[in-house]
Amino acid sequence: MRGLFFVLAAFAVMALGFWAYQENYKTQAEIADVRGLHSEIGAAHERLGMLRAEWAYLNRPDRLADLADLNFDRLGLLPLMPDAFGRVDQIIYPIPQILPITNPIELSSGGFDEQDNDL
């Protein structure tokens, strides 16, 4: 009986060792995937920083003013002048059209008394 127990214990140790060996390799593979994702995220941040810098470069006010001057006839753009801006209180908002009521519905209290209100 003791021999059978030792054999079963040895098989259990070998099975657990095999399982731990596989889990170790799975863990190492996942760590490598995470490192790859971190490097992709870093590259995406670098591209985003470059795109933001390029956007800021292309939207320089002097460059946009030169483009507006070059394309004045074709686009019908006007040069920006200080008097071209207004205040918010100068904006005239359209008055919403009030539609006529064509099918009115009469409402009633439906037998509601003041005495029913006392709870």
Legacy VTK file of the C-alpha trace (Angstrom):
# vtk DataFile Version 3.0
C-alpha trace
ASCII
DATASET POLYDATA
POINTS 119 float
0.000 0.000 0.000
2.819 2.330 0.863
4.438 1.670 -2.541
1.199 2.568 -4.345
1.017 5.807 -2.356
4.615 6.700 -3.341
3.895 5.960 -7.004
0.708 8.084 -6.947
2.557 10.894 -5.156
5.357 10.752 -7.758
2.808 10.935 -10.595
1.073 13.852 -8.860
4.398 15.697 -8.502
5.226 15.057 -12.169
1.747 16.216 -13.262
2.010 19.389 -11.179
5.521 20.013 -12.522
4.265 19.617 -16.092
1.362 21.988 -15.373
3.705 24.567 -13.772
6.069 24.276 -16.761
3.215 25.004 -19.202
1.908 27.882 -17.096
5.412 29.373 -16.994
5.633 29.372 -20.801
2.111 30.800 -21.135
3.033 33.561 -18.689
6.237 34.348 -20.578
4.279 34.553 -23.844
1.727 36.924 -22.284
4.508 39.107 -20.861
6.048 39.304 -24.334
2.638 40.316 -25.757
2.276 43.019 -23.106
5.749 44.362 -23.931
4.773 44.468 -27.594
1.587 46.355 -26.739
3.571 48.823 -24.631
5.898 49.478 -27.534
2.927 49.982 -29.881
1.360 52.406 -27.410
4.634 54.321 -27.185
4.864 54.519 -30.981
1.245 55.720 -31.152
2.002 58.447 -28.581
4.998 59.551 -30.639
2.876 59.697 -33.815
0.190 61.617 -31.953
2.741 64.138 -30.698
4.101 64.547 -34.211
0.602 65.021 -35.648
-0.216 67.625 -32.999
2.991 69.508 -33.793
2.226 69.343 -37.512
-1.333 70.563 -36.896
-0.024 73.492 -34.850
2.497 74.273 -37.597
-0.131 74.208 -40.342
-2.562 76.360 -38.335
-0.179 79.247 -37.710
-2.110 82.518 -38.012
0.404 84.062 -40.426
0.239 81.011 -42.708
-3.561 81.002 -42.660
-3.629 84.740 -43.405
-1.289 84.191 -46.393
-3.506 81.361 -47.655
-6.576 83.569 -47.289
-4.838 86.310 -49.304
-3.753 83.866 -52.034
-7.226 82.335 -52.365
-9.230 85.523 -51.887
-10.833 85.549 -55.343
-11.528 81.847 -55.553
-12.959 81.372 -52.052
-14.449 84.807 -51.508
-12.750 85.151 -48.131
-12.514 88.460 -46.357
-9.476 89.566 -44.391
-9.861 89.461 -40.637
-10.368 92.935 -39.247
-11.066 93.893 -35.637
-14.364 95.485 -36.589
-15.554 92.238 -38.237
-16.374 90.739 -34.851
-19.485 91.458 -32.850
-20.821 90.837 -29.396
-23.145 88.024 -28.434
-25.930 90.414 -27.484
-25.948 91.743 -31.076
-27.024 88.398 -32.503
-30.633 88.360 -33.640
-32.099 84.944 -33.027
-35.144 83.950 -35.075
-38.427 83.893 -33.196
-39.759 80.333 -33.181
-43.001 79.953 -35.074
-45.931 79.164 -32.790
-48.201 76.667 -34.467
-51.949 77.037 -34.052
-53.801 74.507 -31.911
-56.131 72.668 -34.272
-57.474 69.795 -32.155
-57.751 70.947 -28.547
-58.298 68.336 -25.859
-60.366 69.224 -22.825
-59.137 67.834 -19.536
-61.139 67.281 -16.417
-60.254 66.239 -12.913
-62.075 62.940 -13.333
-63.985 63.170 -10.046
-61.019 64.288 -7.952
-62.245 66.002 -4.803
-60.383 68.016 -2.244
-61.442 65.470 0.373
-59.532 62.719 -1.455
-56.380 64.762 -1.103
-56.314 64.427 2.696
-54.169 61.426 3.417
LINES 1 120
119 0 1 2 3 4 5 6 7 8 9 10 11 12 13 14 15 16 17 18 19 20 21 22 23 24 25 26 27 28 29 30 31 32 33 34 35 36 37 38 39 40 41 42 43 44 45 46 47 48 49 50 51 52 53 54 55 56 57 58 59 60 61 62 63 64 65 66 67 68 69 70 71 72 73 74 75 76 77 78 79 80 81 82 83 84 85 86 87 88 89 90 91 92 93 94 95 96 97 98 99 100 101 102 103 104 105 106 107 108 109 110 111 112 113 114 115 116 117 118
